[in-house]
Amino acid sequence: MIQQLILKLVTFLFTRKGIILMIGLLAVVFAASLWNRFIQSDENWFGEQAYWLLHEGVVKLKSMPLVNNASIKIHLFYKLFIYIGSGLIWIFGFNIWPLKVFTFLTFIAFLFVFKKYIRSTKIDDHFTHWLLPVLFIVTTPLLLEQVIIFRPDVLLMLMGFCSFYFLQKYLKSDNVKDAFIAGLFAGTSFLVHLNGNVFAITGFIYLLTYKKYKGLLRFSVAAFITGILYLHNLLSIEALQGALYEFQHIPNQSTDFSSNVLVNRLLAIFTEHQRFFWSSRVMSTSIFMILSLLFFFKSINRKVPGLLRFFLIQIIILNLFGGYVAERFLIYHLPYMAIIIALAVTQIINDQRKYLALTFLLVLVFQISAIVSSFKMVFRNNYNHSKVHHEVISHIPQGSRVLAPWNFIYNEIGNYQILSEKNIEYYNYQKVDSVELKTIINKLNVDYIIASDLILGLTQVDFDSVKVKGLFNYSPIYTESNYAVLKKN
């Protein structure tokens, strides 16, 4: 009796009305979370690079003079993505919202292509509604966070899926033009993010497994002529040396150039599971997918053999040739995972699989709790940053050198020489003591410090004490609940 009720509940949830209801509720909460949306750390990284490219013609991070040569020139950067950011800043000014909206519109474009793929391949016949796989995409907490952050991952998901979409068209029509277009998307994705090489390699191997040599040639040529554009500013010996140095000294990462690099990359395959179970932000979606493949592999392979083959190849290639194992790169896999899960859910309902329905319902409950936790984090960190930051920094004369939380660059970078707290974080990649902190501040030679939990969380110094007594030879001139402005004596 209970199993029958659970099956009816699952059946209702995944009907057209149930799906629209769940997505609608999620959309309402998501829209509410946009009010005073917080600035994620990477948005400072990419936003500042785009700002200086626009204003000085060189990609740099003036806020980070103690990190490599970032304040002078950066050779390795996500070219197309940073150029897009510069264009948005040129049109709208250096405000975070045009950059965030660009990522969101990129996701809308992805949904359009995703729908087109499902309709064109007739997978829709197996679903209650084409929104069923979309449901499993948008209920992944990682995606809910990344879709409104100025990072290249959502754009890369779009590029990679477009490449796959045209590869599928080519396999159906044998029109080499489609293979060429797929290659263009794969090569362009490399300009968006260095991880874009994954789509070019995956597409190459994918066509090779089908022995489609004409299409393989067109795909490879297109990917090469677009991807090679990345090297346009790396043609001198000096630039190549600078790029190699940056690659070997990426903050908070270690790049292995030893003789065992090949062995280490192959051994990294055994760490790939960490990406899928990194945190609750991706865990439920991964469990859904594993259960789907475990119980319905033959059925799924019969319905979408090309998609499953591409997906499995991409998992391996991302591990071998991607930057490192990180959950945010799971976004590239989400379209394929969602279709696999949707096919499994549809079959559970059609076959009246009561116990599997119960299992999926329990995972869905866990997914909902992860979504709630994600939104709690967002609402907790949201605040009117432009208003608060302007009020705090207005107590400092314009043009001063200021050590501040990095997100103060938005709306204020043209008025002050803002130096990021990342100079402290990247000093030795652990909490610095008071002696080390004094050394860093002396090297930065700042006139003012905007102290906060964010900065002092990187040190062994107590924030409440700083608000009263100051820090070294810096005295407080203004304090509020979250910030203290300190002036050099």
N, C-alpha and C positions, 0 to 999 in steps of 0.2 A: 504493500500500500504506500509506504513512505517512498520507496524507489519510484513508484509510478508518479507520485506528486512531484518528485525531483525532476523526472523526465519531462513532465508537463511544464515545469518552471523553466527548465533549460530550453525547451522548444519555444516557449513564449519569448524568452529573452533574445533568441536568435531569429525570431520572425522579423519582418520588415518593420513593424510597429515597435517591437522591443529594441531593435538596433537603433532606430531613430530616436527613441526615448533615451537610451543610454548615451548616445553621442550628443543629444541635445542638452542633457543635464551636465555632461562634461564640458560642453561649449560654454554654458552659462558660468560655471565655476572658473573656467579658463579665462573668460572675458573679465570676470571680476578680479582675477589675479594680475591683470595687466596694469591696474591702477597703481601708479608709483612703482612700477616694476624695478627690481633691483638690478644693478649692473654686475654682471658676472666677470670674474677676473680676466678671462681671455678676451673679453670685449675691449678692455684697456689695451691689451697687447696689439690686437689687430687694428683697433681704432687709431691709436697713436701712429702706427706705421703708415696708415693711409693718410693721416693728417700731414705728416712731414713729407711724404711723397708729393702731395698736392702743393705744399707751400715752399718746399726747398728742392724738389725734384729728386730727392734721395730718400730711400727707405731707411729709417733710423728710429731709435728710441732714446730721445734726449733725456728722458726721465731716468735712465739706467746707465749712468756713466761708469759704474763699477762692475758691470757685467759685460765681459768680452770687450768688443769694440762697438757695442750696440748704439752708443750715443753719437758715433761718427758715421758709420755706414753698415747696413746689413745686406749681405749678398744673397743669402738663402731666405727667401720669403715666398709666400703663396701668391704668385704673381697676379693672376687674373682676379683673385679674390681681393687683393689689396688695391688693385686698379679700380675695381668696382666700388670699393669703399671710398677711394679718393673722389670718384665721380659723384657719389652721394653727398659727400662733404662739400664739394664744390657747389652743388645745387641747393642743399638744405642747411649748410653750416655744420659745425662740429657739435652735433647733438646726437644722443644715443638712439633716439626713436627712429629716424630714417634707416639706420643700420639694422635695428631689430625688425622693422617692418619688412625690409628686403628679405631677410631669412624667412619670415612668415609667408610672404608672397611666393618665395621659392617652393615652399611646402605645398601651397595651393596649386602651383604648376605641376608638382609631382603628382598630386591627386588626380589631376586631369589626365596625365599620361598613364597613370595606374589604371584608371577607369577604362581608358581607351584600350589598354592591353587586355584587360579582362573581357571586355566586350568583343574584341577582335578575335580572341582565341577560343571563344565560346565556353570559357570556364564558368561564366555567369549561369549556365544551365545547371550547374551542380550546387549553386549557392541559393540560400533563401533570398538574398538580395546582394547586389554587388558591393554594398557597404559592409558586408560581413567581414571581409579581410581588412577593410579600412578600420573597423572597430578594434581589431587586434593591434593595428599600428598606433592609433591615437590613444589607446589605453596603456601603452608602454610609458611609464613615468619618465624614462630617459628622453623619449621623443617629445613629451609635453614640455620639458624644460628646454631642450635644444632648439625647438622650433621658434623660439622667440629670443634667441641669443645670437649675436653677430659672430658666428663661427662658420667655417666652410663645410661642416659635415653634412648639413641638410642639402646644400647645393651639390655636394659630391654624391649623395644618395640619388638625387635627381639625374645627374649626369650618368652615373653607373647604370641606373635602371633604363634610361633612354638608350644606352648602348645595348643592353640586353634586349630591349623591345625591338630594335632594328635587326639584331641578330636573329631573333625569332621570325621576323618578317622575311629575312633572307632565306632561312631554312624552309619556309613554306613556299616562297615564290621563286627562289633561285635567281632573283634579280640582284646582281652584284652591286647595284647602286645602294641597296639597303645595307650591305656589308660595309661599303665605303662610309656611309653616314654613321653606322655603329662605330667605326674606327675614329671618325671625327669627334664623337662624344667621348670616347675612351681617351683620346689624346688630349682633348680640352680639359678633361677631369684632372690630368696631371698638372695643368696650368693653375687649376683651382687649389690643389693640395698635392703634396708629394705622394700621398697615399694613392693618388689617381693612377699610378703605375699598375696598381692591382687590377684595374678594369681592362687595361690593355693586355696584360699577361693572361688574365682569365679568358678574355675574348679570343686570344690567339690559341690557347690550349683547347678551348671549347670547340672552335671550328676545326682544329686538328683532329679531335676525337671523331668528328663526322666526316673527315677526309674531304672537306670542302676547300680545295686548294685555290680555286679562283677567288672565292670570297675571302679566303685567308690572306691572299696577296693584297686585295683591295683594302681590307681591314687594316693590315699592317702598314701599308703606305699612308693611309689617312691618319692613323694614330701617330706615326712617325713625324709627318709634316706639321702636325699641330703640336705634339708634345715637345718637339725640338725647339720650339719658340721659347721654351723656358730658359734656354742658354743664351738668349740675346744679350744679356749684360754680363756674361761670364766668359767672354772670349779672350780676355787678357790673362797672362800668367798671374798677375797680382790678384785679379778677381777670383781666379780658380783657387789660389792659395787661401784667400780670405774665406771662400765658400767651404773649403775643406776644413779649415780651422773651426768655423762655426758648426759644421756638422759633427766634429769631434768633441765640441764643448757646448752641446745643447744643455741649458740649465736644467738641473734635476734629472738628467738622463745620462747614461753612459753608452758610448758607441764603441763597439768592439771591432778593432782592426787587426786582431791577432791572427796567427796562422790557423787558429781553430774556429775562425768565424763561420765557416760552412757547417762544421759539426754543431756549433752552438745554435745556428739557425734551425737546423734539422731537429735538434733536441727541443727547441722552443715549441714544436708541434704539441708536445706533451703538456704545455701550459695553456693551450688554447681554451680549455674548458673554463679558465678563469674569466675570460671575456664574457662568457654566457652566464656566469654566476657571480659576477663582480659585486653586485649589491642588489637590494630589493628593487632598484630602478629597472633592472632587466631580467631578474630571476624568474618571475612568473611567465613572461613571454617565452623564455627559454624552456621552461618546464612544459608549457603547452606544446611547443614544437617537438620536444623529445618524445612526449607521450604520443603525439600524432604520428611520428615516424615509427615509433615502436609498435603501434597497433595497426597502422594503416599504410605501411611503406609500399607494399605491392600495389594497393589501390591508387595511392598518390602518384607513384611512378608510372602507372598506366595512364593517368589523366594528364599529368604535366611532366613527362620525362625530361623535356628540355630544360624546364625551370629547375628541377631537382638536380640535374647534372651540373648546370651552371652554378647553382648555389653551393654545392659540395666542392666544386673546384675553387670557387671564390673564397670559401672558408680557409682552405689550405694556402692559397696564394696570399691572402691578407696576413696570415701568420708568418709566412716566409719573407714577404717583401714589404709588409706594412711597417709603420714606425715601431710599434711595440704593442703588447697586449693591453688594451684599455677598453673599458666598456663603451665609451662614446662612439668608437668605430663600429660597434654592433649596428648602428643606424644603417650602415650600408647593406646589412643583411635583412633588415626588417621587412621589406616588400615581399621577399621570397618566404620568409618565416610566416608572415601573415596569411599568405595564400595556402601554405601547407596546413596551418592550423584551421583555417576556414573549411578546407576540404574534409578534414577529420571531424569537425563539429557537425558538418552537414551529414556525414555518414553515420555518426552516432545517433542523430535524430531519425534519419531514415531507417536505420536498422534497429531502432528502439533499444540501444545498448544502455541499460539502466545504471549499471555500476560505473561504466565509463562516464556517463552523464554526471553522476555524483562526484567522481574524481575531478572532472573539469570544472564543476561548480565550486568545489573547494579551492581549486587553484584560482578561480575567478574572484573568490572572496579575498584570497591573499593578494591578488592583483589590486583589488579595490582598496585594501588597507595600505598598500604601497603608494597608490595614487593620493590617498588622503595624507599620508606622511609627506609626500613630495609637495603638495599644496601648502601644508602647514609650514614647511621650510620656506617656501616662496613668500607667503604672507608675513612670516616672521622677519624676513630680510627686506621687504618692501618699505620704501620711504621716499619722500619727495627730495631726491638727491640734489637736484639743481637748486632748489630753494634753500635747503639746509647747508649745502656746500658754500653757496654764495654768502649766506649769513656768517658762516664761520670764517671764511677766507677774507671777508670784507674788513676784518680787523688787522689785515696785513697790507702794507703799502704795495701797490702794483709794481711789478718788475722784480720783486724780491725772489731770492732762492728759497724754496720751501720744500721741506721733507714732509710728504703727506701721503695718505692713502691714494693709491693709483687712480681710483675713479674720479678724483678731483680734476683730472685733465679735461673732462667733458664740461664745456661752457667756460672753462677758466684757463685753458692752456695758452691762450693768446695774451692773458694778462699777467701771468706769473711763470717763473721758471720752476715748474713742479718736478720734484725728484721722488720717485716711487719707493714705497716700502720694500719692493722686491730687491733693492740693493742690500737690504738687511737679510731677507730670506735666502738669497743666493750666495751669501757670504761664506757660509760653511754648511748650509743645508740642515741646520739644526738651531735650536734656540741659542742665541748669543748671550754671553754674560755682559755685565756692565762695562768691563774693560774693552771688550770687542765692540760693543755698541758705541762707546766713546770714540774708538778708532774710526769706525765707519762714518760717524757724524763729522768728525774732523776732516776726513777725506772728501766728504761731500761739500764741506764749507758752506753750510746753509745759514741763512739769516734767521729763519723761523722754522719751527716744527709744529705740525698739526698732529698732536699725539692722540691715539685712540686705542681701543682694544685690539684693532686689526694690526697696528704697528707693534704695540707692546706685547701682543700675543706671540711675537717672534723673539721676544727677549725674556730675560728673567727679572724685568723691572715691573713693579706694581703700578697700574694705571691710576688708582685712587691717590697714591702717594705723589705721583707726578702732577696731578691736578692741583695739589696744594703746595708742594715744595719745588716743582720744576724738575729739570733734568740737567745734570752737570752745570754748565754755565748758561743755561737757558731758563728763564723765569716765566711763569704763567702770566698772560695779560688778558686772557679770556677763557672761561670754562663753561661748559654745559654738560648735559648728561653723557653724551657720547664722544665729545671732543674737548681737547684743551689746546689753546694756541700758546706756544712758548716762543719768547723772543730772546735772541742772543744778547747777553749782558755786555 
